[in-house]
Amino acid sequence: MGILDFVEEAAGAFAGDKALEAVDPNAGILAKGAAAIAGFEGVSKLKEVLGGSGNEQAAADEPDSGKMADADSDQSDDNA
């Protein structure tokens, strides 16, 4: 774990705490802890979504032509 990862996760925890404070200024310690944990975990999930390689996204966007051909042949068998 690099220092940049630690800084990002700490910033997420801080942002979660500040967001809760903006919504509920009288929040208890458990609520603040839960908000900090949610912010901490949210950073890692956001990094997964934004950090995916372009090849994986391009492969997910292209339809599989083999599956389409199988579906077409199944329909023609039903009509005969």
Distance bins in CASP14 RR format, pairs under 12 A and 6 or more apart:
PFRMAT RR
TARGET T0000
AUTHOR 0000-0000-0000
RMODE 2
METHOD distances of the structure
MODEL  1
1 7 0 0 0 0 0 1 0 0 0 0 0
1 8 0 0 0 0 0 1 0 0 0 0 0
1 9 0 0 0 0 1 0 0 0 0 0 0
1 10 0 0 0 0 0 1 0 0 0 0 0
1 44 0 0 0 0 0 1 0 0 0 0 0
2 8 0 0 0 0 1 0 0 0 0 0 0
2 9 0 0 0 0 0 1 0 0 0 0 0
3 9 0 0 0 0 0 1 0 0 0 0 0
3 10 0 0 0 0 0 1 0 0 0 0 0
4 10 0 0 0 0 0 1 0 0 0 0 0
4 11 0 0 0 0 0 1 0 0 0 0 0
4 43 0 0 0 0 0 1 0 0 0 0 0
4 47 0 0 0 0 0 1 0 0 0 0 0
5 11 0 0 0 0 0 1 0 0 0 0 0
5 12 0 0 0 0 0 1 0 0 0 0 0
5 40 0 0 0 0 0 1 0 0 0 0 0
5 43 0 0 0 0 1 0 0 0 0 0 0
5 44 0 0 0 0 1 0 0 0 0 0 0
5 47 0 0 0 0 1 0 0 0 0 0 0
6 12 0 0 0 0 0 1 0 0 0 0 0
6 13 0 0 0 0 0 1 0 0 0 0 0
6 40 0 0 0 0 0 1 0 0 0 0 0
6 43 0 0 0 0 0 1 0 0 0 0 0
6 44 0 0 0 0 0 1 0 0 0 0 0
7 13 0 0 0 0 0 1 0 0 0 0 0
7 14 0 0 0 0 0 1 0 0 0 0 0
7 40 0 0 0 0 0 1 0 0 0 0 0
7 43 0 0 0 0 1 0 0 0 0 0 0
8 14 0 0 0 0 0 1 0 0 0 0 0
8 15 0 0 0 0 0 1 0 0 0 0 0
8 39 0 0 0 0 0 1 0 0 0 0 0
8 40 0 0 0 0 1 0 0 0 0 0 0
8 41 0 0 0 0 0 1 0 0 0 0 0
8 42 0 0 0 0 0 1 0 0 0 0 0
8 43 1 0 1 0 0 0 0 0 0 0 0
8 44 0 0 0 0 1 0 0 0 0 0 0
8 45 0 0 0 0 0 1 0 0 0 0 0
8 46 0 0 0 0 1 0 0 0 0 0 0
8 47 1 0 0 1 0 0 0 0 0 0 0
8 50 0 0 0 0 0 1 0 0 0 0 0
9 15 0 0 0 0 0 1 0 0 0 0 0
9 16 0 0 0 0 0 1 0 0 0 0 0
9 36 0 0 0 0 0 1 0 0 0 0 0
9 37 0 0 0 0 0 1 0 0 0 0 0
9 38 0 0 0 0 0 1 0 0 0 0 0
9 39 0 0 0 0 1 0 0 0 0 0 0
9 40 1 0 1 0 0 0 0 0 0 0 0
9 41 0 0 0 0 1 0 0 0 0 0 0
9 42 0 0 0 0 1 0 0 0 0 0 0
9 43 1 0 1 0 0 0 0 0 0 0 0
9 44 1 0 0 1 0 0 0 0 0 0 0
9 45 0 0 0 0 0 1 0 0 0 0 0
9 46 0 0 0 0 0 1 0 0 0 0 0
9 47 0 0 0 0 1 0 0 0 0 0 0
10 16 0 0 0 0 0 1 0 0 0 0 0
10 17 0 0 0 0 0 1 0 0 0 0 0
10 36 0 0 0 0 1 0 0 0 0 0 0
10 39 0 0 0 0 1 0 0 0 0 0 0
10 40 1 0 0 1 0 0 0 0 0 0 0
10 43 0 0 0 0 1 0 0 0 0 0 0
11 17 0 0 0 0 0 1 0 0 0 0 0
11 18 0 0 0 0 0 1 0 0 0 0 0
11 36 0 0 0 0 0 1 0 0 0 0 0
11 39 0 0 0 0 1 0 0 0 0 0 0
11 40 0 0 0 0 1 0 0 0 0 0 0
11 42 0 0 0 0 0 1 0 0 0 0 0
11 43 1 0 0 1 0 0 0 0 0 0 0
11 46 0 0 0 0 0 1 0 0 0 0 0
12 18 0 0 0 0 1 0 0 0 0 0 0
12 19 0 0 0 0 1 0 0 0 0 0 0
12 35 0 0 0 0 1 0 0 0 0 0 0
12 36 0 0 0 0 1 0 0 0 0 0 0
12 37 0 0 0 0 0 1 0 0 0 0 0
12 38 0 0 0 0 1 0 0 0 0 0 0
12 39 1 0 1 0 0 0 0 0 0 0 0
12 40 1 0 1 0 0 0 0 0 0 0 0
12 41 0 0 0 0 1 0 0 0 0 0 0
12 42 1 0 0 1 0 0 0 0 0 0 0
12 43 1 0 1 0 0 0 0 0 0 0 0
12 44 0 0 0 0 1 0 0 0 0 0 0
12 45 0 0 0 0 0 1 0 0 0 0 0
12 46 0 0 0 0 1 0 0 0 0 0 0
12 47 0 0 0 0 0 1 0 0 0 0 0
13 19 0 0 0 0 0 1 0 0 0 0 0
13 20 0 0 0 0 0 1 0 0 0 0 0
13 32 0 0 0 0 0 1 0 0 0 0 0
13 33 0 0 0 0 1 0 0 0 0 0 0
13 34 0 0 0 0 0 1 0 0 0 0 0
13 35 0 0 0 0 1 0 0 0 0 0 0
13 36 1 0 1 0 0 0 0 0 0 0 0
13 37 1 0 0 1 0 0 0 0 0 0 0
13 38 0 0 0 0 1 0 0 0 0 0 0
13 39 1 0 1 0 0 0 0 0 0 0 0
13 40 1 0 1 0 0 0 0 0 0 0 0
13 41 0 0 0 0 1 0 0 0 0 0 0
13 42 0 0 0 0 1 0 0 0 0 0 0
13 43 0 0 0 0 1 0 0 0 0 0 0
13 44 0 0 0 0 0 1 0 0 0 0 0
14 20 0 0 0 0 0 1 0 0 0 0 0
14 21 0 0 0 0 0 1 0 0 0 0 0
14 32 0 0 0 0 0 1 0 0 0 0 0
14 33 0 0 0 0 0 1 0 0 0 0 0
14 35 0 0 0 0 0 1 0 0 0 0 0
14 36 1 0 0 1 0 0 0 0 0 0 0
14 39 0 0 0 0 1 0 0 0 0 0 0
14 40 0 0 0 0 1 0 0 0 0 0 0
14 43 0 0 0 0 0 1 0 0 0 0 0
15 21 0 0 0 0 0 1 0 0 0 0 0
15 22 0 0 0 0 0 1 0 0 0 0 0
15 35 0 0 0 0 1 0 0 0 0 0 0
15 36 0 0 0 0 1 0 0 0 0 0 0
15 38 0 0 0 0 1 0 0 0 0 0 0
15 39 1 0 0 1 0 0 0 0 0 0 0
15 40 0 0 0 0 1 0 0 0 0 0 0
15 42 0 0 0 0 1 0 0 0 0 0 0
15 43 0 0 0 0 1 0 0 0 0 0 0
15 46 0 0 0 0 0 1 0 0 0 0 0
16 22 0 0 0 0 1 0 0 0 0 0 0
16 23 0 0 0 0 0 1 0 0 0 0 0
16 27 0 0 0 0 0 1 0 0 0 0 0
16 31 0 0 0 0 0 1 0 0 0 0 0
16 32 0 0 0 0 1 0 0 0 0 0 0
16 33 0 0 0 0 1 0 0 0 0 0 0
16 34 0 0 0 0 1 0 0 0 0 0 0
16 35 1 0 1 0 0 0 0 0 0 0 0
16 36 1 0 0 1 0 0 0 0 0 0 0
16 37 0 0 0 0 1 0 0 0 0 0 0
16 38 1 0 0 1 0 0 0 0 0 0 0
16 39 1 0 1 0 0 0 0 0 0 0 0
16 40 0 0 0 0 1 0 0 0 0 0 0
16 41 0 0 0 0 0 1 0 0 0 0 0
16 42 0 0 0 0 1 0 0 0 0 0 0
16 43 0 0 0 0 1 0 0 0 0 0 0
17 23 0 0 0 0 0 1 0 0 0 0 0
17 24 0 0 0 0 0 1 0 0 0 0 0
17 27 0 0 0 0 1 0 0 0 0 0 0
17 28 0 0 0 0 0 1 0 0 0 0 0
17 29 0 0 0 0 0 1 0 0 0 0 0
17 31 0 0 0 0 1 0 0 0 0 0 0
17 32 1 0 1 0 0 0 0 0 0 0 0
17 33 1 0 0 1 0 0 0 0 0 0 0
17 34 0 0 0 0 1 0 0 0 0 0 0
17 35 1 0 1 0 0 0 0 0 0 0 0
17 36 1 0 1 0 0 0 0 0 0 0 0
17 37 0 0 0 0 1 0 0 0 0 0 0
17 38 0 0 0 0 1 0 0 0 0 0 0
17 39 0 0 0 0 1 0 0 0 0 0 0
17 40 0 0 0 0 0 1 0 0 0 0 0
18 24 0 0 0 0 0 1 0 0 0 0 0
18 25 0 0 0 0 0 1 0 0 0 0 0
18 27 0 0 0 0 0 1 0 0 0 0 0
18 32 0 0 0 0 1 0 0 0 0 0 0
18 35 0 0 0 0 1 0 0 0 0 0 0
18 36 0 0 0 0 1 0 0 0 0 0 0
18 39 0 0 0 0 0 1 0 0 0 0 0
19 25 0 0 0 0 0 1 0 0 0 0 0
19 27 0 0 0 0 0 1 0 0 0 0 0
19 31 0 0 0 0 0 1 0 0 0 0 0
19 32 0 0 0 0 0 1 0 0 0 0 0
19 34 0 0 0 0 0 1 0 0 0 0 0
19 35 1 0 0 1 0 0 0 0 0 0 0
19 36 0 0 0 0 0 1 0 0 0 0 0
19 38 0 0 0 0 1 0 0 0 0 0 0
19 39 0 0 0 0 1 0 0 0 0 0 0
19 42 0 0 0 0 0 1 0 0 0 0 0
20 26 0 0 0 0 0 1 0 0 0 0 0
20 27 1 0 1 0 0 0 0 0 0 0 0
20 28 0 0 0 0 1 0 0 0 0 0 0
20 29 0 0 0 0 0 1 0 0 0 0 0
20 30 0 0 0 0 0 1 0 0 0 0 0
20 31 1 0 0 1 0 0 0 0 0 0 0
20 32 1 0 0 1 0 0 0 0 0 0 0
20 33 0 0 0 0 1 0 0 0 0 0 0
20 34 0 0 0 0 1 0 0 0 0 0 0
20 35 1 1 0 0 0 0 0 0 0 0 0
20 36 0 0 0 0 1 0 0 0 0 0 0
20 37 0 0 0 0 0 1 0 0 0 0 0
20 38 0 0 0 0 1 0 0 0 0 0 0
20 39 0 0 0 0 1 0 0 0 0 0 0
21 27 1 0 0 1 0 0 0 0 0 0 0
21 28 0 0 0 0 0 1 0 0 0 0 0
21 31 0 0 0 0 1 0 0 0 0 0 0
21 32 1 0 0 1 0 0 0 0 0 0 0
21 33 0 0 0 0 0 1 0 0 0 0 0
21 35 0 0 0 0 1 0 0 0 0 0 0
21 36 0 0 0 0 0 1 0 0 0 0 0
22 35 0 0 0 0 0 1 0 0 0 0 0
23 31 0 0 0 0 1 0 0 0 0 0 0
23 32 0 0 0 0 0 1 0 0 0 0 0
23 35 0 0 0 0 1 0 0 0 0 0 0
24 31 1 0 0 1 0 0 0 0 0 0 0
24 32 0 0 0 0 1 0 0 0 0 0 0
24 34 0 0 0 0 0 1 0 0 0 0 0
24 35 0 0 0 0 1 0 0 0 0 0 0
25 31 0 0 0 0 0 1 0 0 0 0 0
25 32 0 0 0 0 0 1 0 0 0 0 0
26 32 0 0 0 0 0 1 0 0 0 0 0
27 33 0 0 0 0 1 0 0 0 0 0 0
27 34 0 0 0 0 1 0 0 0 0 0 0
27 35 1 0 0 1 0 0 0 0 0 0 0
27 36 0 0 0 0 0 1 0 0 0 0 0
28 34 0 0 0 0 1 0 0 0 0 0 0
28 35 0 0 0 0 0 1 0 0 0 0 0
29 35 0 0 0 0 0 1 0 0 0 0 0
29 36 0 0 0 0 0 1 0 0 0 0 0
30 36 0 0 0 0 0 1 0 0 0 0 0
30 37 0 0 0 0 0 1 0 0 0 0 0
31 37 0 0 0 0 0 1 0 0 0 0 0
31 38 0 0 0 0 0 1 0 0 0 0 0
32 38 0 0 0 0 0 1 0 0 0 0 0
32 39 0 0 0 0 0 1 0 0 0 0 0
33 39 0 0 0 0 1 0 0 0 0 0 0
33 40 0 0 0 0 1 0 0 0 0 0 0
33 41 0 0 0 0 0 1 0 0 0 0 0
34 40 0 0 0 0 0 1 0 0 0 0 0
34 41 0 0 0 0 0 1 0 0 0 0 0
35 41 0 0 0 0 0 1 0 0 0 0 0
35 42 0 0 0 0 0 1 0 0 0 0 0
36 42 0 0 0 0 0 1 0 0 0 0 0
36 43 0 0 0 0 0 1 0 0 0 0 0
37 43 0 0 0 0 0 1 0 0 0 0 0
37 44 0 0 0 0 0 1 0 0 0 0 0
38 44 0 0 0 0 0 1 0 0 0 0 0
38 45 0 0 0 0 0 1 0 0 0 0 0
38 46 0 0 0 0 0 1 0 0 0 0 0
39 45 0 0 0 0 1 0 0 0 0 0 0
39 46 0 0 0 0 1 0 0 0 0 0 0
40 46 0 0 0 0 0 1 0 0 0 0 0
40 47 0 0 0 0 0 1 0 0 0 0 0
41 47 0 0 0 0 0 1 0 0 0 0 0
41 48 0 0 0 0 0 1 0 0 0 0 0
42 48 0 0 0 0 1 0 0 0 0 0 0
42 49 0 0 0 0 1 0 0 0 0 0 0
42 50 0 0 0 0 0 1 0 0 0 0 0
43 49 0 0 0 0 0 1 0 0 0 0 0
43 50 0 0 0 0 0 1 0 0 0 0 0
44 50 0 0 0 0 0 1 0 0 0 0 0
44 51 0 0 0 0 0 1 0 0 0 0 0
45 51 0 0 0 0 0 1 0 0 0 0 0
46 52 0 0 0 0 0 1 0 0 0 0 0
48 56 0 0 0 0 0 1 0 0 0 0 0
49 56 0 0 0 0 0 1 0 0 0 0 0
49 57 0 0 0 0 0 1 0 0 0 0 0
50 57 0 0 0 0 0 1 0 0 0 0 0
51 57 0 0 0 0 1 0 0 0 0 0 0
52 58 0 0 0 0 0 1 0 0 0 0 0
52 59 0 0 0 0 0 1 0 0 0 0 0
52 60 0 0 0 0 0 1 0 0 0 0 0
53 59 0 0 0 0 1 0 0 0 0 0 0
53 60 0 0 0 0 0 1 0 0 0 0 0
54 60 0 0 0 0 1 0 0 0 0 0 0
54 61 0 0 0 0 1 0 0 0 0 0 0
55 61 0 0 0 0 0 1 0 0 0 0 0
55 62 0 0 0 0 0 1 0 0 0 0 0
56 62 0 0 0 0 0 1 0 0 0 0 0
62 68 0 0 0 0 0 1 0 0 0 0 0
63 69 0 0 0 0 0 1 0 0 0 0 0
63 71 0 0 0 0 0 1 0 0 0 0 0
64 70 0 0 0 0 1 0 0 0 0 0 0
64 71 0 0 0 0 0 1 0 0 0 0 0
65 71 0 0 0 0 0 1 0 0 0 0 0
65 72 0 0 0 0 0 1 0 0 0 0 0
66 72 0 0 0 0 1 0 0 0 0 0 0
66 73 0 0 0 0 0 1 0 0 0 0 0
67 73 0 0 0 0 0 1 0 0 0 0 0
67 74 0 0 0 0 0 1 0 0 0 0 0
68 74 0 0 0 0 0 1 0 0 0 0 0
68 75 0 0 0 0 0 1 0 0 0 0 0
69 75 0 0 0 0 0 1 0 0 0 0 0
69 76 0 0 0 0 0 1 0 0 0 0 0
70 76 0 0 0 0 0 1 0 0 0 0 0
70 77 0 0 0 0 0 1 0 0 0 0 0
71 77 0 0 0 0 0 1 0 0 0 0 0
71 78 0 0 0 0 0 1 0 0 0 0 0
72 78 0 0 0 0 0 1 0 0 0 0 0
72 79 0 0 0 0 0 1 0 0 0 0 0
73 79 0 0 0 0 0 1 0 0 0 0 0
73 80 0 0 0 0 0 1 0 0 0 0 0
74 80 0 0 0 0 0 1 0 0 0 0 0
END
